[in-house]
Amino acid sequence: MTNNKAEAIKPHDTEQLIDLIIDSISDIKGQNIVKIDLRQIDDAPTEYFIICEGSSNTQVNAIAERIRERTKKEANNPPAHVEGNKSNTWVLLDYFDTVVHVFYRETRAFYDLEDLWSDGIMTEYDRL
């Protein structure tokens, strides 16, 4: 006898998950969305970074919450771990193969992850 529930739940394809995350960011009008493909970098902490920003602390929180909700509901793939500071200037959502960084504009400029991981392959997304 097979477990129908287990058969119905399949691991979500990484590219499909990334598309869902980017669409979720766009839902809340997240800005300056970048995907960094880190697969060719030895010792990279993950395969992909998705980086975006919000123009207020409230928007940063709303973007992160929208990503969490949609990946859980639509992909049956909630983040394994969520971190953030109390002032909502940086929220991190960890999906193992993909790590999402939602920044407040000034915090993003300070940490400059795009420069830190500039060996990765960058894809910028225009306003969607």
Phi and psi in radians as a Rosetta constraint file:
Dihedral C 1 N 2 CA 2 C 2 CIRCULARHARMONIC -1.719 0.35
Dihedral N 2 CA 2 C 2 N 3 CIRCULARHARMONIC 2.719 0.35
Dihedral C 2 N 3 CA 3 C 3 CIRCULARHARMONIC -1.605 0.35
Dihedral N 3 CA 3 C 3 N 4 CIRCULARHARMONIC 1.805 0.35
Dihedral C 3 N 4 CA 4 C 4 CIRCULARHARMONIC -1.048 0.35
Dihedral N 4 CA 4 C 4 N 5 CIRCULARHARMONIC -0.641 0.35
Dihedral C 4 N 5 CA 5 C 5 CIRCULARHARMONIC -1.108 0.35
Dihedral N 5 CA 5 C 5 N 6 CIRCULARHARMONIC -0.758 0.35
Dihedral C 5 N 6 CA 6 C 6 CIRCULARHARMONIC -1.138 0.35
Dihedral N 6 CA 6 C 6 N 7 CIRCULARHARMONIC -0.644 0.35
Dihedral C 6 N 7 CA 7 C 7 CIRCULARHARMONIC -1.203 0.35
Dihedral N 7 CA 7 C 7 N 8 CIRCULARHARMONIC -0.570 0.35
Dihedral C 7 N 8 CA 8 C 8 CIRCULARHARMONIC -1.264 0.35
Dihedral N 8 CA 8 C 8 N 9 CIRCULARHARMONIC -0.457 0.35
Dihedral C 8 N 9 CA 9 C 9 CIRCULARHARMONIC -1.732 0.35
Dihedral N 9 CA 9 C 9 N 10 CIRCULARHARMONIC 1.916 0.35
Dihedral C 9 N 10 CA 10 C 10 CIRCULARHARMONIC -1.978 0.35
Dihedral N 10 CA 10 C 10 N 11 CIRCULARHARMONIC 2.573 0.35
Dihedral C 10 N 11 CA 11 C 11 CIRCULARHARMONIC -0.990 0.35
Dihedral N 11 CA 11 C 11 N 12 CIRCULARHARMONIC 2.393 0.35
Dihedral C 11 N 12 CA 12 C 12 CIRCULARHARMONIC -1.410 0.35
Dihedral N 12 CA 12 C 12 N 13 CIRCULARHARMONIC 2.295 0.35
Dihedral C 12 N 13 CA 13 C 13 CIRCULARHARMONIC -1.012 0.35
Dihedral N 13 CA 13 C 13 N 14 CIRCULARHARMONIC 2.405 0.35
Dihedral C 13 N 14 CA 14 C 14 CIRCULARHARMONIC -1.028 0.35
Dihedral N 14 CA 14 C 14 N 15 CIRCULARHARMONIC -0.765 0.35
Dihedral C 14 N 15 CA 15 C 15 CIRCULARHARMONIC -1.125 0.35
Dihedral N 15 CA 15 C 15 N 16 CIRCULARHARMONIC -0.686 0.35
Dihedral C 15 N 16 CA 16 C 16 CIRCULARHARMONIC -1.154 0.35
Dihedral N 16 CA 16 C 16 N 17 CIRCULARHARMONIC -0.681 0.35
Dihedral C 16 N 17 CA 17 C 17 CIRCULARHARMONIC -1.102 0.35
Dihedral N 17 CA 17 C 17 N 18 CIRCULARHARMONIC -0.759 0.35
Dihedral C 17 N 18 CA 18 C 18 CIRCULARHARMONIC -1.066 0.35
Dihedral N 18 CA 18 C 18 N 19 CIRCULARHARMONIC -0.769 0.35
Dihedral C 18 N 19 CA 19 C 19 CIRCULARHARMONIC -1.042 0.35
Dihedral N 19 CA 19 C 19 N 20 CIRCULARHARMONIC -0.729 0.35
Dihedral C 19 N 20 CA 20 C 20 CIRCULARHARMONIC -1.143 0.35
Dihedral N 20 CA 20 C 20 N 21 CIRCULARHARMONIC -0.716 0.35
Dihedral C 20 N 21 CA 21 C 21 CIRCULARHARMONIC -1.102 0.35
Dihedral N 21 CA 21 C 21 N 22 CIRCULARHARMONIC -0.805 0.35
Dihedral C 21 N 22 CA 22 C 22 CIRCULARHARMONIC -1.134 0.35
Dihedral N 22 CA 22 C 22 N 23 CIRCULARHARMONIC -0.691 0.35
Dihedral C 22 N 23 CA 23 C 23 CIRCULARHARMONIC -1.118 0.35
Dihedral N 23 CA 23 C 23 N 24 CIRCULARHARMONIC -0.670 0.35
Dihedral C 23 N 24 CA 24 C 24 CIRCULARHARMONIC -1.128 0.35
Dihedral N 24 CA 24 C 24 N 25 CIRCULARHARMONIC -0.690 0.35
Dihedral C 24 N 25 CA 25 C 25 CIRCULARHARMONIC -1.095 0.35
Dihedral N 25 CA 25 C 25 N 26 CIRCULARHARMONIC -0.768 0.35
Dihedral C 25 N 26 CA 26 C 26 CIRCULARHARMONIC -1.113 0.35
Dihedral N 26 CA 26 C 26 N 27 CIRCULARHARMONIC -0.572 0.35
Dihedral C 26 N 27 CA 27 C 27 CIRCULARHARMONIC -0.946 0.35
Dihedral N 27 CA 27 C 27 N 28 CIRCULARHARMONIC -0.639 0.35
Dihedral C 27 N 28 CA 28 C 28 CIRCULARHARMONIC -1.818 0.35
Dihedral N 28 CA 28 C 28 N 29 CIRCULARHARMONIC 0.274 0.35
Dihedral C 28 N 29 CA 29 C 29 CIRCULARHARMONIC 1.092 0.35
Dihedral N 29 CA 29 C 29 N 30 CIRCULARHARMONIC 0.630 0.35
Dihedral C 29 N 30 CA 30 C 30 CIRCULARHARMONIC -1.075 0.35
Dihedral N 30 CA 30 C 30 N 31 CIRCULARHARMONIC 2.655 0.35
Dihedral C 30 N 31 CA 31 C 31 CIRCULARHARMONIC -2.099 0.35
Dihedral N 31 CA 31 C 31 N 32 CIRCULARHARMONIC 2.780 0.35
Dihedral C 31 N 32 CA 32 C 32 CIRCULARHARMONIC 0.866 0.35
Dihedral N 32 CA 32 C 32 N 33 CIRCULARHARMONIC 1.016 0.35
Dihedral C 32 N 33 CA 33 C 33 CIRCULARHARMONIC -1.419 0.35
Dihedral N 33 CA 33 C 33 N 34 CIRCULARHARMONIC 2.270 0.35
Dihedral C 33 N 34 CA 34 C 34 CIRCULARHARMONIC -2.334 0.35
Dihedral N 34 CA 34 C 34 N 35 CIRCULARHARMONIC 2.389 0.35
Dihedral C 34 N 35 CA 35 C 35 CIRCULARHARMONIC -1.910 0.35
Dihedral N 35 CA 35 C 35 N 36 CIRCULARHARMONIC 2.293 0.35
Dihedral C 35 N 36 CA 36 C 36 CIRCULARHARMONIC -2.025 0.35
Dihedral N 36 CA 36 C 36 N 37 CIRCULARHARMONIC 2.066 0.35
Dihedral C 36 N 37 CA 37 C 37 CIRCULARHARMONIC -1.507 0.35
Dihedral N 37 CA 37 C 37 N 38 CIRCULARHARMONIC 1.994 0.35
Dihedral C 37 N 38 CA 38 C 38 CIRCULARHARMONIC -1.841 0.35
Dihedral N 38 CA 38 C 38 N 39 CIRCULARHARMONIC 0.129 0.35
Dihedral C 38 N 39 CA 39 C 39 CIRCULARHARMONIC -1.067 0.35
Dihedral N 39 CA 39 C 39 N 40 CIRCULARHARMONIC -0.480 0.35
Dihedral C 39 N 40 CA 40 C 40 CIRCULARHARMONIC -1.563 0.35
Dihedral N 40 CA 40 C 40 N 41 CIRCULARHARMONIC 0.024 0.35
Dihedral C 40 N 41 CA 41 C 41 CIRCULARHARMONIC -1.729 0.35
Dihedral N 41 CA 41 C 41 N 42 CIRCULARHARMONIC 2.132 0.35
Dihedral C 41 N 42 CA 42 C 42 CIRCULARHARMONIC -1.091 0.35
Dihedral N 42 CA 42 C 42 N 43 CIRCULARHARMONIC 2.471 0.35
Dihedral C 42 N 43 CA 43 C 43 CIRCULARHARMONIC 1.125 0.35
Dihedral N 43 CA 43 C 43 N 44 CIRCULARHARMONIC 0.325 0.35
Dihedral C 43 N 44 CA 44 C 44 CIRCULARHARMONIC -1.159 0.35
Dihedral N 44 CA 44 C 44 N 45 CIRCULARHARMONIC 2.532 0.35
Dihedral C 44 N 45 CA 45 C 45 CIRCULARHARMONIC -1.286 0.35
Dihedral N 45 CA 45 C 45 N 46 CIRCULARHARMONIC -0.235 0.35
Dihedral C 45 N 46 CA 46 C 46 CIRCULARHARMONIC -2.812 0.35
Dihedral N 46 CA 46 C 46 N 47 CIRCULARHARMONIC 3.104 0.35
Dihedral C 46 N 47 CA 47 C 47 CIRCULARHARMONIC -1.482 0.35
Dihedral N 47 CA 47 C 47 N 48 CIRCULARHARMONIC -0.634 0.35
Dihedral C 47 N 48 CA 48 C 48 CIRCULARHARMONIC -2.410 0.35
Dihedral N 48 CA 48 C 48 N 49 CIRCULARHARMONIC 2.512 0.35
Dihedral C 48 N 49 CA 49 C 49 CIRCULARHARMONIC -1.916 0.35
Dihedral N 49 CA 49 C 49 N 50 CIRCULARHARMONIC 2.412 0.35
Dihedral C 49 N 50 CA 50 C 50 CIRCULARHARMONIC -2.013 0.35
Dihedral N 50 CA 50 C 50 N 51 CIRCULARHARMONIC 2.186 0.35
Dihedral C 50 N 51 CA 51 C 51 CIRCULARHARMONIC -2.169 0.35
Dihedral N 51 CA 51 C 51 N 52 CIRCULARHARMONIC 2.378 0.35
Dihedral C 51 N 52 CA 52 C 52 CIRCULARHARMONIC -2.631 0.35
Dihedral N 52 CA 52 C 52 N 53 CIRCULARHARMONIC 3.096 0.35
Dihedral C 52 N 53 CA 53 C 53 CIRCULARHARMONIC -2.495 0.35
Dihedral N 53 CA 53 C 53 N 54 CIRCULARHARMONIC 2.730 0.35
Dihedral C 53 N 54 CA 54 C 54 CIRCULARHARMONIC -2.086 0.35
Dihedral N 54 CA 54 C 54 N 55 CIRCULARHARMONIC 2.760 0.35
Dihedral C 54 N 55 CA 55 C 55 CIRCULARHARMONIC -1.572 0.35
Dihedral N 55 CA 55 C 55 N 56 CIRCULARHARMONIC -0.035 0.35
Dihedral C 55 N 56 CA 56 C 56 CIRCULARHARMONIC -2.608 0.35
Dihedral N 56 CA 56 C 56 N 57 CIRCULARHARMONIC 2.839 0.35
Dihedral C 56 N 57 CA 57 C 57 CIRCULARHARMONIC -1.081 0.35
Dihedral N 57 CA 57 C 57 N 58 CIRCULARHARMONIC -0.652 0.35
Dihedral C 57 N 58 CA 58 C 58 CIRCULARHARMONIC -1.113 0.35
Dihedral N 58 CA 58 C 58 N 59 CIRCULARHARMONIC -0.737 0.35
Dihedral C 58 N 59 CA 59 C 59 CIRCULARHARMONIC -1.180 0.35
Dihedral N 59 CA 59 C 59 N 60 CIRCULARHARMONIC -0.697 0.35
Dihedral C 59 N 60 CA 60 C 60 CIRCULARHARMONIC -0.981 0.35
Dihedral N 60 CA 60 C 60 N 61 CIRCULARHARMONIC -0.840 0.35
Dihedral C 60 N 61 CA 61 C 61 CIRCULARHARMONIC -1.106 0.35
Dihedral N 61 CA 61 C 61 N 62 CIRCULARHARMONIC -0.731 0.35
Dihedral C 61 N 62 CA 62 C 62 CIRCULARHARMONIC -1.138 0.35
Dihedral N 62 CA 62 C 62 N 63 CIRCULARHARMONIC -0.698 0.35
Dihedral C 62 N 63 CA 63 C 63 CIRCULARHARMONIC -1.095 0.35
Dihedral N 63 CA 63 C 63 N 64 CIRCULARHARMONIC -0.856 0.35
Dihedral C 63 N 64 CA 64 C 64 CIRCULARHARMONIC -1.060 0.35
Dihedral N 64 CA 64 C 64 N 65 CIRCULARHARMONIC -0.731 0.35
Dihedral C 64 N 65 CA 65 C 65 CIRCULARHARMONIC -1.159 0.35
Dihedral N 65 CA 65 C 65 N 66 CIRCULARHARMONIC -0.691 0.35
Dihedral C 65 N 66 CA 66 C 66 CIRCULARHARMONIC -1.127 0.35
Dihedral N 66 CA 66 C 66 N 67 CIRCULARHARMONIC -0.740 0.35
Dihedral C 66 N 67 CA 67 C 67 CIRCULARHARMONIC -1.056 0.35
Dihedral N 67 CA 67 C 67 N 68 CIRCULARHARMONIC -0.855 0.35
Dihedral C 67 N 68 CA 68 C 68 CIRCULARHARMONIC -1.018 0.35
Dihedral N 68 CA 68 C 68 N 69 CIRCULARHARMONIC -0.829 0.35
Dihedral C 68 N 69 CA 69 C 69 CIRCULARHARMONIC -1.095 0.35
Dihedral N 69 CA 69 C 69 N 70 CIRCULARHARMONIC -0.843 0.35
Dihedral C 69 N 70 CA 70 C 70 CIRCULARHARMONIC -1.228 0.35
Dihedral N 70 CA 70 C 70 N 71 CIRCULARHARMONIC -0.680 0.35
Dihedral C 70 N 71 CA 71 C 71 CIRCULARHARMONIC -1.186 0.35
Dihedral N 71 CA 71 C 71 N 72 CIRCULARHARMONIC -0.581 0.35
Dihedral C 71 N 72 CA 72 C 72 CIRCULARHARMONIC -1.227 0.35
Dihedral N 72 CA 72 C 72 N 73 CIRCULARHARMONIC -0.839 0.35
Dihedral C 72 N 73 CA 73 C 73 CIRCULARHARMONIC -1.307 0.35
Dihedral N 73 CA 73 C 73 N 74 CIRCULARHARMONIC -0.836 0.35
Dihedral C 73 N 74 CA 74 C 74 CIRCULARHARMONIC -1.548 0.35
Dihedral N 74 CA 74 C 74 N 75 CIRCULARHARMONIC -0.433 0.35
Dihedral C 74 N 75 CA 75 C 75 CIRCULARHARMONIC -2.078 0.35
Dihedral N 75 CA 75 C 75 N 76 CIRCULARHARMONIC -0.009 0.35
Dihedral C 75 N 76 CA 76 C 76 CIRCULARHARMONIC 0.876 0.35
Dihedral N 76 CA 76 C 76 N 77 CIRCULARHARMONIC 0.742 0.35
Dihedral C 76 N 77 CA 77 C 77 CIRCULARHARMONIC -2.466 0.35
Dihedral N 77 CA 77 C 77 N 78 CIRCULARHARMONIC 1.281 0.35
Dihedral C 77 N 78 CA 78 C 78 CIRCULARHARMONIC -1.220 0.35
Dihedral N 78 CA 78 C 78 N 79 CIRCULARHARMONIC 2.772 0.35
Dihedral C 78 N 79 CA 79 C 79 CIRCULARHARMONIC -1.089 0.35
Dihedral N 79 CA 79 C 79 N 80 CIRCULARHARMONIC 2.503 0.35
Dihedral C 79 N 80 CA 80 C 80 CIRCULARHARMONIC -1.238 0.35
Dihedral N 80 CA 80 C 80 N 81 CIRCULARHARMONIC -0.493 0.35
Dihedral C 80 N 81 CA 81 C 81 CIRCULARHARMONIC -2.707 0.35
Dihedral N 81 CA 81 C 81 N 82 CIRCULARHARMONIC 2.472 0.35
Dihedral C 81 N 82 CA 82 C 82 CIRCULARHARMONIC -2.237 0.35
Dihedral N 82 CA 82 C 82 N 83 CIRCULARHARMONIC 2.303 0.35
Dihedral C 82 N 83 CA 83 C 83 CIRCULARHARMONIC -2.241 0.35
Dihedral N 83 CA 83 C 83 N 84 CIRCULARHARMONIC 2.633 0.35
Dihedral C 83 N 84 CA 84 C 84 CIRCULARHARMONIC -3.024 0.35
Dihedral N 84 CA 84 C 84 N 85 CIRCULARHARMONIC 2.763 0.35
Dihedral C 84 N 85 CA 85 C 85 CIRCULARHARMONIC -1.612 0.35
Dihedral N 85 CA 85 C 85 N 86 CIRCULARHARMONIC 2.816 0.35
Dihedral C 85 N 86 CA 86 C 86 CIRCULARHARMONIC -1.124 0.35
Dihedral N 86 CA 86 C 86 N 87 CIRCULARHARMONIC -0.403 0.35
Dihedral C 86 N 87 CA 87 C 87 CIRCULARHARMONIC -1.554 0.35
Dihedral N 87 CA 87 C 87 N 88 CIRCULARHARMONIC 0.066 0.35
Dihedral C 87 N 88 CA 88 C 88 CIRCULARHARMONIC 0.931 0.35
Dihedral N 88 CA 88 C 88 N 89 CIRCULARHARMONIC 0.828 0.35
Dihedral C 88 N 89 CA 89 C 89 CIRCULARHARMONIC -1.759 0.35
Dihedral N 89 CA 89 C 89 N 90 CIRCULARHARMONIC -0.203 0.35
Dihedral C 89 N 90 CA 90 C 90 CIRCULARHARMONIC -2.781 0.35
Dihedral N 90 CA 90 C 90 N 91 CIRCULARHARMONIC 2.107 0.35
Dihedral C 90 N 91 CA 91 C 91 CIRCULARHARMONIC -2.141 0.35
Dihedral N 91 CA 91 C 91 N 92 CIRCULARHARMONIC 2.302 0.35
Dihedral C 91 N 92 CA 92 C 92 CIRCULARHARMONIC -1.991 0.35
Dihedral N 92 CA 92 C 92 N 93 CIRCULARHARMONIC 2.296 0.35
Dihedral C 92 N 93 CA 93 C 93 CIRCULARHARMONIC -2.091 0.35
Dihedral N 93 CA 93 C 93 N 94 CIRCULARHARMONIC 2.132 0.35
Dihedral C 93 N 94 CA 94 C 94 CIRCULARHARMONIC -1.827 0.35
Dihedral N 94 CA 94 C 94 N 95 CIRCULARHARMONIC 2.058 0.35
Dihedral C 94 N 95 CA 95 C 95 CIRCULARHARMONIC -1.976 0.35
Dihedral N 95 CA 95 C 95 N 96 CIRCULARHARMONIC 0.484 0.35
Dihedral C 95 N 96 CA 96 C 96 CIRCULARHARMONIC 1.167 0.35
Dihedral N 96 CA 96 C 96 N 97 CIRCULARHARMONIC -1.304 0.35
Dihedral C 96 N 97 CA 97 C 97 CIRCULARHARMONIC -1.324 0.35
Dihedral N 97 CA 97 C 97 N 98 CIRCULARHARMONIC -0.333 0.35
Dihedral C 97 N 98 CA 98 C 98 CIRCULARHARMONIC -2.351 0.35
Dihedral N 98 CA 98 C 98 N 99 CIRCULARHARMONIC 2.276 0.35
Dihedral C 98 N 99 CA 99 C 99 CIRCULARHARMONIC -2.070 0.35
Dihedral N 99 CA 99 C 99 N 100 CIRCULARHARMONIC 2.234 0.35
Dihedral C 99 N 100 CA 100 C 100 CIRCULARHARMONIC -1.812 0.35
Dihedral N 100 CA 100 C 100 N 101 CIRCULARHARMONIC 2.290 0.35
Dihedral C 100 N 101 CA 101 C 101 CIRCULARHARMONIC -2.022 0.35
Dihedral N 101 CA 101 C 101 N 102 CIRCULARHARMONIC 2.041 0.35
Dihedral C 101 N 102 CA 102 C 102 CIRCULARHARMONIC -1.910 0.35
Dihedral N 102 CA 102 C 102 N 103 CIRCULARHARMONIC 2.012 0.35
Dihedral C 102 N 103 CA 103 C 103 CIRCULARHARMONIC -1.979 0.35
Dihedral N 103 CA 103 C 103 N 104 CIRCULARHARMONIC 2.667 0.35
Dihedral C 103 N 104 CA 104 C 104 CIRCULARHARMONIC -1.372 0.35
Dihedral N 104 CA 104 C 104 N 105 CIRCULARHARMONIC 2.485 0.35
Dihedral C 104 N 105 CA 105 C 105 CIRCULARHARMONIC -0.828 0.35
Dihedral N 105 CA 105 C 105 N 106 CIRCULARHARMONIC -0.888 0.35
Dihedral C 105 N 106 CA 106 C 106 CIRCULARHARMONIC -1.174 0.35
Dihedral N 106 CA 106 C 106 N 107 CIRCULARHARMONIC -0.607 0.35
Dihedral C 106 N 107 CA 107 C 107 CIRCULARHARMONIC -1.185 0.35
Dihedral N 107 CA 107 C 107 N 108 CIRCULARHARMONIC -0.697 0.35
Dihedral C 107 N 108 CA 108 C 108 CIRCULARHARMONIC -1.064 0.35
Dihedral N 108 CA 108 C 108 N 109 CIRCULARHARMONIC -0.778 0.35
Dihedral C 108 N 109 CA 109 C 109 CIRCULARHARMONIC -1.091 0.35
Dihedral N 109 CA 109 C 109 N 110 CIRCULARHARMONIC -0.659 0.35
Dihedral C 109 N 110 CA 110 C 110 CIRCULARHARMONIC -1.138 0.35
Dihedral N 110 CA 110 C 110 N 111 CIRCULARHARMONIC -0.822 0.35
Dihedral C 110 N 111 CA 111 C 111 CIRCULARHARMONIC -1.437 0.35
Dihedral N 111 CA 111 C 111 N 112 CIRCULARHARMONIC -0.485 0.35
Dihedral C 111 N 112 CA 112 C 112 CIRCULARHARMONIC 0.765 0.35
Dihedral N 112 CA 112 C 112 N 113 CIRCULARHARMONIC 1.004 0.35
Dihedral C 112 N 113 CA 113 C 113 CIRCULARHARMONIC -1.068 0.35
Dihedral N 113 CA 113 C 113 N 114 CIRCULARHARMONIC -0.550 0.35
Dihedral C 113 N 114 CA 114 C 114 CIRCULARHARMONIC -1.056 0.35
Dihedral N 114 CA 114 C 114 N 115 CIRCULARHARMONIC -0.685 0.35
Dihedral C 114 N 115 CA 115 C 115 CIRCULARHARMONIC -1.267 0.35
Dihedral N 115 CA 115 C 115 N 116 CIRCULARHARMONIC -0.714 0.35
Dihedral C 115 N 116 CA 116 C 116 CIRCULARHARMONIC -1.062 0.35
Dihedral N 116 CA 116 C 116 N 117 CIRCULARHARMONIC -0.645 0.35
Dihedral C 116 N 117 CA 117 C 117 CIRCULARHARMONIC -1.940 0.35
Dihedral N 117 CA 117 C 117 N 118 CIRCULARHARMONIC 0.645 0.35
Dihedral C 117 N 118 CA 118 C 118 CIRCULARHARMONIC -1.177 0.35
Dihedral N 118 CA 118 C 118 N 119 CIRCULARHARMONIC -0.212 0.35
Dihedral C 118 N 119 CA 119 C 119 CIRCULARHARMONIC -1.316 0.35
Dihedral N 119 CA 119 C 119 N 120 CIRCULARHARMONIC -0.254 0.35
Dihedral C 119 N 120 CA 120 C 120 CIRCULARHARMONIC -1.328 0.35
Dihedral N 120 CA 120 C 120 N 121 CIRCULARHARMONIC 2.909 0.35
Dihedral C 120 N 121 CA 121 C 121 CIRCULARHARMONIC -1.580 0.35
Dihedral N 121 CA 121 C 121 N 122 CIRCULARHARMONIC 2.052 0.35
Dihedral C 121 N 122 CA 122 C 122 CIRCULARHARMONIC -1.679 0.35
Dihedral N 122 CA 122 C 122 N 123 CIRCULARHARMONIC 2.397 0.35
Dihedral C 122 N 123 CA 123 C 123 CIRCULARHARMONIC -2.207 0.35
Dihedral N 123 CA 123 C 123 N 124 CIRCULARHARMONIC 2.109 0.35
Dihedral C 123 N 124 CA 124 C 124 CIRCULARHARMONIC -1.729 0.35
Dihedral N 124 CA 124 C 124 N 125 CIRCULARHARMONIC 2.463 0.35
Dihedral C 124 N 125 CA 125 C 125 CIRCULARHARMONIC -1.939 0.35
Dihedral N 125 CA 125 C 125 N 126 CIRCULARHARMONIC 2.140 0.35
Dihedral C 125 N 126 CA 126 C 126 CIRCULARHARMONIC -1.216 0.35
Dihedral N 126 CA 126 C 126 N 127 CIRCULARHARMONIC 3.003 0.35
Dihedral C 126 N 127 CA 127 C 127 CIRCULARHARMONIC -0.966 0.35
Dihedral N 127 CA 127 C 127 N 128 CIRCULARHARMONIC 2.191 0.35
